Amino acid sequence: MLPPDDFDPTIGVADTLEPGLRRIVAPNPSPMTYRGTNTYILGTRGLAVIDPGPADDAHLQAILSAVEPGQRITHIIVTHTHLDHSPLARPLADRTGAPVLAFGDAHAGRSAVMQILAEDDTVGGGEGIDEGFVPDTTLPDGTVIDGDGWSLEAIHTPGHIGNHLCLGWGDACLTADHVMGWASSLVSPPDGDLTDFMASCARLQAREWRLFYPGHGAPVTDTAARLDWLISHRLSREASILSHLAQGPATAAELAAAIYTETPPALLGAATRNVLAHLVDLTGKGRAEPLGAMSANTAFRAL
């Protein structure tokens, strides 16, 4: 799915999205972050800053400059520990005195199978992880964060990474990198887990949402359709992988080259990691198996 051409926000400026919610886009555009990371500011007096973003002094100043007279930052909430979302949390806490809240540290929420894979350094992965991140307060699934005139529900949505949270705000949801309108989420083992990702999509499907505010790109207005697309997209990729494996064993890189024929070269590595996630998921389902120890370069066969 192509990104919307009309999403071109002014970087570093706090835009009001609806009463009580503003967004500042960080100056870190890339093929993986689109225009940049969305930092959200929730509230009108006591403020929550959600995903402060990458370690960037200009973005830190943009956040501080968005605090108006009579306002103060009372909460800093991190949805997950990728380098484009969490590193600025501690500098912002040092400047404001606000605590940092998150599901856990860089490896919290990993499934058992991914923990085993993580212990084998041949699997690779670890793209952009904020390894030193530690929150002041952990947010177990279902935690309600009550602020000054606002409330957020922590919804544990592992998949993109094990510690990923979505944040329910009434009938809207801040979905970080789990649901975005401009691209599907990267799922790269051992930090990303496709089995968990699909379960998290199903969990969000169980509720009616007015709007999704993602970690990158514009708000998602047709939330049900977007979740349907994400699930069907993954099932379609699974079918393509199984079809190719029926012709003989192949590695994740070989499968990605055969399946992602229209993917720009800069994104083919990410596509390969997504295929590996499918192969791990298919192994867990008993529909594929690695020919040898599982790694990023192992060939798999269909069962």
TORGURO-425513 format. One record per residue (C-alpha): residue in three letters; x, y, z. Coordinates in Angstrom, 2 decimals, padded with zeros to 5 digits. Example, Ala and Ser with C-alpha at 12.3 -4.5 7.8 and 13.67 -1.06 7.14 Angstrom:
> ALA | 012.30 | -004.50 | 007.80 .
> SER | 013.67 | -001.06 | 007.14 .
This chain:
> MET | 000.00 | 000.00 | 000.00 .
> LEU | 001.42 | 003.36 | -001.01 .
> PRO | 001.69 | 006.14 | 001.58 .
> PRO | -000.77 | 009.02 | 001.27 .
> ASP | 000.76 | 011.87 | -000.70 .
> ASP | -000.92 | 014.52 | 001.43 .
> PHE | 000.86 | 013.63 | 004.69 .
> ASP | 003.57 | 016.24 | 004.74 .
> PRO | 003.63 | 017.83 | 008.21 .
> THR | 005.96 | 020.62 | 009.23 .
> ILE | 008.74 | 018.94 | 011.19 .
> GLY | 009.13 | 020.09 | 014.78 .
> VAL | 005.79 | 021.93 | 014.99 .
> ALA | 003.01 | 020.80 | 017.35 .
> ASP | -000.13 | 020.25 | 015.27 .
> THR | -003.50 | 019.90 | 017.01 .
> LEU | -005.22 | 016.70 | 015.89 .
> GLU | -008.29 | 017.03 | 018.09 .
> PRO | -009.02 | 018.73 | 021.41 .
> GLY | -006.42 | 017.59 | 023.92 .
> LEU | -004.11 | 015.85 | 021.45 .
> ARG | -001.17 | 017.28 | 019.50 .
> ARG | 001.52 | 015.70 | 017.34 .
> ILE | 005.13 | 016.70 | 016.68 .
> VAL | 006.96 | 014.84 | 013.91 .
> ALA | 010.64 | 014.20 | 014.63 .
> PRO | 013.36 | 015.02 | 012.07 .
> ASN | 014.21 | 011.37 | 011.32 .
> PRO | 012.66 | 010.50 | 007.94 .
> SER | 013.72 | 007.21 | 006.35 .
> PRO | 012.28 | 004.27 | 004.40 .
> MET | 011.41 | 002.69 | 007.77 .
> THR | 010.06 | 005.80 | 009.55 .
> TYR | 008.31 | 007.60 | 006.65 .
> ARG | 008.26 | 011.36 | 007.42 .
> GLY | 009.59 | 010.75 | 010.94 .
> THR | 008.44 | 009.53 | 014.35 .
> ASN | 005.15 | 010.90 | 015.66 .
> THR | 005.50 | 012.25 | 019.19 .
> TYR | 002.09 | 012.84 | 020.77 .
> ILE | 001.25 | 015.34 | 023.51 .
> LEU | -001.93 | 014.49 | 025.40 .
> GLY | -003.74 | 016.85 | 027.76 .
> THR | -004.37 | 020.55 | 028.32 .
> ARG | -002.70 | 021.13 | 031.73 .
> GLY | -000.83 | 018.09 | 033.01 .
> LEU | 000.60 | 016.58 | 029.84 .
> ALA | 001.62 | 013.12 | 028.72 .
> VAL | 004.34 | 012.90 | 026.09 .
> ILE | 003.96 | 009.64 | 024.17 .
> ASP | 007.02 | 008.35 | 022.30 .
> PRO | 009.50 | 011.21 | 022.78 .
> GLY | 011.43 | 009.85 | 019.82 .
> PRO | 015.08 | 009.56 | 018.78 .
> ALA | 018.04 | 011.13 | 020.53 .
> ASP | 017.85 | 014.54 | 018.86 .
> ASP | 018.40 | 017.86 | 020.61 .
> ALA | 016.19 | 019.78 | 018.18 .
> HIS | 013.29 | 017.42 | 018.79 .
> LEU | 013.77 | 017.66 | 022.55 .
> GLN | 013.56 | 021.45 | 022.26 .
> ALA | 010.46 | 021.15 | 020.04 .
> ILE | 008.71 | 019.11 | 022.74 .
> LEU | 009.68 | 021.52 | 025.50 .
> SER | 008.62 | 024.50 | 023.39 .
> ALA | 005.16 | 022.95 | 022.92 .
> VAL | 004.51 | 023.21 | 026.66 .
> GLU | 002.34 | 026.31 | 027.00 .
> PRO | 001.91 | 028.59 | 030.04 .
> GLY | 000.01 | 026.76 | 032.75 .
> GLN | 001.04 | 023.36 | 031.39 .
> ARG | 003.64 | 020.87 | 032.57 .
> ILE | 004.73 | 017.41 | 031.48 .
> THR | 003.64 | 014.87 | 034.11 .
> HIS | 004.06 | 011.56 | 032.24 .
> ILE | 006.46 | 010.27 | 029.59 .
> ILE | 005.09 | 007.10 | 027.97 .
> VAL | 007.10 | 004.88 | 025.64 .
> THR | 005.21 | 002.42 | 023.43 .
> HIS | 008.28 | 000.32 | 022.61 .
> THR | 012.05 | 000.37 | 022.72 .
> HIS | 013.15 | 001.03 | 019.15 .
> LEU | 015.70 | 003.79 | 018.63 .
> ASP | 013.22 | 006.01 | 016.81 .
> HIS | 010.78 | 005.99 | 019.76 .
> SER | 012.43 | 005.72 | 023.17 .
> PRO | 015.92 | 007.29 | 023.49 .
> LEU | 014.70 | 010.83 | 024.16 .
> ALA | 012.62 | 009.64 | 027.14 .
> ARG | 015.42 | 009.92 | 029.68 .
> PRO | 016.70 | 013.37 | 028.59 .
> LEU | 013.11 | 014.62 | 028.65 .
> ALA | 012.62 | 013.16 | 032.13 .
> ASP | 015.80 | 014.86 | 033.29 .
> ARG | 014.52 | 018.21 | 032.03 .
> THR | 010.97 | 017.90 | 033.38 .
> GLY | 011.08 | 015.55 | 036.37 .
> ALA | 008.32 | 013.43 | 034.84 .
> PRO | 008.57 | 009.63 | 035.20 .
> VAL | 009.09 | 007.31 | 032.24 .
> LEU | 006.43 | 004.62 | 031.81 .
> ALA | 006.60 | 001.56 | 029.51 .
> PHE | 005.78 | -002.14 | 029.40 .
> GLY | 009.34 | -002.98 | 030.37 .
> ASP | 012.96 | -002.97 | 029.29 .
> ALA | 014.31 | -003.72 | 025.83 .
> HIS | 013.58 | -007.46 | 025.98 .
> ALA | 010.41 | -007.56 | 028.07 .
> GLY | 007.53 | -009.48 | 026.56 .
> ARG | 009.57 | -011.83 | 024.38 .
> SER | 007.87 | -015.15 | 023.74 .
> ALA | 009.62 | -018.35 | 024.82 .
> VAL | 010.51 | -019.36 | 021.26 .
> MET | 011.98 | -015.95 | 020.51 .
> GLN | 014.03 | -016.04 | 023.71 .
> ILE | 015.56 | -019.30 | 022.51 .
> LEU | 016.31 | -017.73 | 019.13 .
> ALA | 017.81 | -014.66 | 020.79 .
> GLU | 020.32 | -016.86 | 022.59 .
> ASP | 021.60 | -018.09 | 019.21 .
> ASP | 023.60 | -015.19 | 017.80 .
> THR | 023.38 | -016.61 | 014.26 .
> VAL | 019.71 | -015.61 | 013.98 .
> GLY | 020.55 | -011.92 | 013.66 .
> GLY | 017.91 | -009.25 | 014.22 .
> GLY | 018.13 | -006.57 | 016.86 .
> GLU | 017.36 | -003.74 | 014.46 .
> GLY | 017.52 | -000.43 | 016.24 .
> ILE | 016.91 | -001.63 | 019.79 .
> ASP | 017.36 | 000.84 | 022.66 .
> GLU | 019.27 | -001.72 | 024.73 .
> GLY | 019.82 | 000.53 | 027.74 .
> PHE | 016.20 | 001.55 | 028.17 .
> VAL | 014.68 | 001.01 | 031.62 .
> PRO | 011.38 | 002.67 | 032.62 .
> ASP | 010.71 | 004.21 | 036.00 .
> THR | 007.30 | 002.53 | 036.08 .
> THR | 006.20 | -000.60 | 034.23 .
> LEU | 002.80 | -000.84 | 032.58 .
> PRO | 001.41 | -004.38 | 032.65 .
> ASP | -001.35 | -005.18 | 030.19 .
> GLY | -004.60 | -003.48 | 031.18 .
> THR | -003.01 | -000.77 | 033.33 .
> VAL | -005.01 | 002.46 | 033.33 .
> ILE | -002.93 | 005.63 | 033.47 .
> ASP | -004.94 | 008.49 | 034.94 .
> GLY | -003.72 | 011.98 | 034.18 .
> ASP | -004.99 | 015.54 | 034.45 .
> GLY | -008.26 | 015.31 | 032.51 .
> TRP | -007.17 | 012.29 | 030.46 .
> SER | -006.89 | 008.52 | 030.83 .
> LEU | -005.01 | 005.89 | 028.84 .
> GLU | -005.27 | 002.11 | 028.84 .
> ALA | -002.08 | 000.12 | 028.25 .
> ILE | -002.81 | -002.67 | 025.76 .
> HIS | 000.08 | -005.11 | 025.36 .
> THR | 000.39 | -005.79 | 021.64 .
> PRO | 003.59 | -007.79 | 021.05 .
> GLY | 004.55 | -008.62 | 017.50 .
> HIS | 006.57 | -005.73 | 016.12 .
> ILE | 008.59 | -006.16 | 019.33 .
> GLY | 007.77 | -008.00 | 022.54 .
> ASN | 007.35 | -004.89 | 024.71 .
> HIS | 005.03 | -003.06 | 022.31 .
> LEU | 002.03 | -001.21 | 023.74 .
> CYS | -000.96 | 000.36 | 022.10 .
> LEU | -002.70 | 003.01 | 024.20 .
> GLY | -006.47 | 003.23 | 024.33 .
> TRP | -007.79 | 006.77 | 024.67 .
> GLY | -011.54 | 006.49 | 024.83 .
> ASP | -012.64 | 005.26 | 021.42 .
> ALA | -009.32 | 006.20 | 019.82 .
> CYS | -006.11 | 004.20 | 020.04 .
> LEU | -002.49 | 005.25 | 019.74 .
> THR | -001.18 | 002.23 | 017.86 .
> ALA | 002.55 | 003.12 | 017.56 .
> ASP | 004.13 | 000.72 | 015.05 .
> HIS | 001.55 | -002.04 | 015.29 .
> VAL | -000.98 | -000.43 | 012.95 .
> MET | 000.04 | 002.26 | 010.47 .
> GLY | -001.70 | 003.51 | 007.36 .
> TRP | 001.31 | 004.00 | 005.11 .
> ALA | 002.96 | 000.57 | 005.53 .
> SER | 002.66 | -002.75 | 007.29 .
> SER | 004.63 | -003.28 | 010.49 .
> LEU | 008.13 | -004.77 | 010.41 .
> VAL | 008.23 | -008.10 | 012.25 .
> SER | 011.85 | -009.23 | 012.60 .
> PRO | 012.89 | -012.13 | 014.88 .
> PRO | 013.91 | -012.45 | 017.63 .
> ASP | 012.48 | -009.08 | 018.67 .
> GLY | 009.53 | -009.39 | 016.31 .
> ASP | 007.17 | -012.36 | 016.55 .
> LEU | 004.57 | -012.96 | 013.84 .
> THR | 002.52 | -015.35 | 015.96 .
> ASP | 002.19 | -012.62 | 018.57 .
> PHE | 001.57 | -009.98 | 015.89 .
> MET | -001.45 | -011.82 | 014.50 .
> ALA | -002.86 | -012.38 | 017.99 .
> SER | -002.43 | -008.66 | 018.76 .
> CYS | -004.27 | -007.73 | 015.55 .
> ALA | -007.13 | -010.02 | 016.56 .
> ARG | -007.20 | -008.41 | 020.00 .
> LEU | -007.60 | -004.93 | 018.53 .
> GLN | -010.26 | -006.28 | 016.17 .
> ALA | -012.38 | -007.28 | 019.15 .
> ARG | -013.11 | -003.62 | 019.92 .
> GLU | -014.63 | -000.80 | 017.92 .
> TRP | -012.24 | 002.10 | 017.38 .
> ARG | -013.05 | 005.52 | 015.98 .
> LEU | -009.49 | 006.35 | 014.99 .
> PHE | -005.93 | 005.03 | 015.14 .
> TYR | -003.03 | 007.41 | 015.78 .
> PRO | 000.10 | 005.58 | 014.55 .
> GLY | 003.79 | 006.01 | 015.34 .
> HIS | 004.47 | 007.16 | 011.78 .
> GLY | 002.19 | 008.72 | 009.19 .
> ALA | -001.33 | 010.07 | 009.23 .
> PRO | -004.22 | 008.93 | 011.43 .
> VAL | -006.04 | 005.79 | 010.27 .
> THR | -009.73 | 006.56 | 009.90 .
> ASP | -011.13 | 003.17 | 008.80 .
> THR | -009.72 | 001.14 | 011.65 .
> ALA | -011.58 | -002.11 | 010.99 .
> ALA | -010.60 | -002.14 | 007.32 .
> ARG | -006.97 | -001.50 | 008.16 .
> LEU | -006.83 | -004.39 | 010.62 .
> ASP | -008.56 | -006.63 | 008.08 .
> TRP | -005.94 | -005.63 | 005.51 .
> LEU | -003.01 | -006.29 | 007.85 .
> ILE | -004.29 | -009.77 | 008.66 .
> SER | -005.14 | -010.67 | 005.05 .
> HIS | -001.79 | -009.29 | 003.90 .
> ARG | 000.06 | -011.60 | 006.28 .
> LEU | -002.07 | -014.59 | 005.29 .
> SER | -001.36 | -013.81 | 001.64 .
> ARG | 002.39 | -013.71 | 002.34 .
> GLU | 002.10 | -017.00 | 004.19 .
> ALA | 000.37 | -018.58 | 001.20 .
> SER | 003.07 | -017.26 | -001.16 .
> ILE | 005.84 | -018.63 | 001.05 .
> LEU | 004.20 | -022.07 | 001.26 .
> SER | 003.67 | -022.07 | -002.51 .
> HIS | 007.36 | -021.39 | -003.12 .
> LEU | 008.45 | -023.92 | -000.49 .
> ALA | 006.34 | -026.54 | -002.26 .
> GLN | 008.83 | -026.23 | -005.12 .
> GLY | 011.77 | -027.00 | -002.82 .
> PRO | 013.67 | -025.70 | 000.22 .
> ALA | 014.67 | -022.03 | 000.30 .
> THR | 016.15 | -019.43 | 002.62 .
> ALA | 014.36 | -016.30 | 003.80 .
> ALA | 016.46 | -014.18 | 001.43 .
> GLU | 015.65 | -016.41 | -001.55 .
> LEU | 011.96 | -016.33 | -000.75 .
> ALA | 011.96 | -012.53 | -000.26 .
> ALA | 013.62 | -012.00 | -003.66 .
> ALA | 011.02 | -014.22 | -005.32 .
> ILE | 007.99 | -012.76 | -003.53 .
> TYR | 008.78 | -009.06 | -002.99 .
> THR | 009.46 | -008.36 | -006.66 .
> GLU | 008.32 | -004.72 | -006.49 .
> THR | 010.05 | -003.84 | -003.23 .
> PRO | 012.76 | -001.14 | -003.46 .
> PRO | 016.26 | -002.50 | -002.83 .
> ALA | 016.56 | -000.40 | 000.34 .
> LEU | 013.65 | -002.33 | 001.87 .
> LEU | 014.54 | -005.84 | 000.68 .
> GLY | 016.47 | -006.54 | 003.88 .
> ALA | 013.39 | -005.72 | 005.94 .
> ALA | 011.31 | -007.91 | 003.63 .
> THR | 013.74 | -010.78 | 004.25 .
> ARG | 013.32 | -010.35 | 008.00 .
> ASN | 009.54 | -010.43 | 007.55 .
> VAL | 009.83 | -013.68 | 005.61 .
> LEU | 011.98 | -015.14 | 008.39 .
> ALA | 009.22 | -014.22 | 010.83 .
> HIS | 006.76 | -016.18 | 008.69 .
> LEU | 009.10 | -019.16 | 008.56 .
> VAL | 009.42 | -019.18 | 012.35 .
> ASP | 005.64 | -018.92 | 012.65 .
> LEU | 005.09 | -021.73 | 010.12 .
> THR | 007.59 | -023.88 | 012.05 .
> GLY | 005.57 | -023.32 | 015.21 .
> LYS | 002.42 | -024.33 | 013.33 .
> GLY | 004.06 | -027.51 | 012.08 .
> ARG | 003.82 | -026.43 | 008.44 .
> ALA | 007.54 | -025.87 | 007.79 .
> GLU | 010.87 | -026.83 | 009.32 .
> PRO | 014.44 | -025.57 | 009.13 .
> LEU | 017.10 | -027.75 | 007.51 .
> GLY | 019.53 | -027.48 | 010.39 .
> ALA | 019.84 | -024.99 | 013.21 .
> MET | 017.49 | -022.07 | 012.73 .
> SER | 019.21 | -018.87 | 011.67 .
> ALA | 018.72 | -015.98 | 009.28 .
> ASN | 020.44 | -018.01 | 006.53 .
> THR | 018.88 | -021.43 | 007.13 .
> ALA | 016.91 | -023.09 | 004.35 .
> PHE | 013.40 | -024.24 | 005.23 .
> ARG | 011.18 | -026.88 | 003.69 .
> ALA | 007.43 | -027.30 | 003.71 .
> LEU | 005.79 | -030.05 | 005.75 .
